Amino acid sequence: MNAIIYFEIQSSNPQRDTAFYTSAFGWTFEKVEDLPIEYYRIETEGIHGGLLQRPVATPPTECGTNAFTCTIEVANFDETAAKILSLGGIVAMDKFAIPNRCWQGYFLDLDNNVFGICEMDENAQ
């Protein structure tokens, strides 16, 4: 537990960017339906990930790192979320189900870095 198990790439143009990563690295993408955002699962030879429609404007260049978001697997989503909030973290995206996989949510740390947490649950709906 508490290990980085997943990465995500935000994209202003998912069709363009899935083609880019497929061509560059041979990654495969599978669109996931019924999520609150346009989302594709990424299969690699190592860690798995996702590509999502960027929920806000693309940050301007030369303003710092515009990076992938990592997700940390936790034993209990709700307990971990409460701990994050008690330490001053902020909810960036409320908990939601990735059907038949896990419960997922996003937070901001004290320096406004986004990270995800997930609780694996094959019954998540």
Secondary structure by P-SEA (a helix, b strand, c coil): cccccbbbbbbccaaaaaaaaaaacbbbbbbbcccccbbbbbbccccccccccccccccccccccbbbbbbbbbccaaaaaaaaaaacccccccccccccccccbbbbcccbbbbbbbbbbcccc
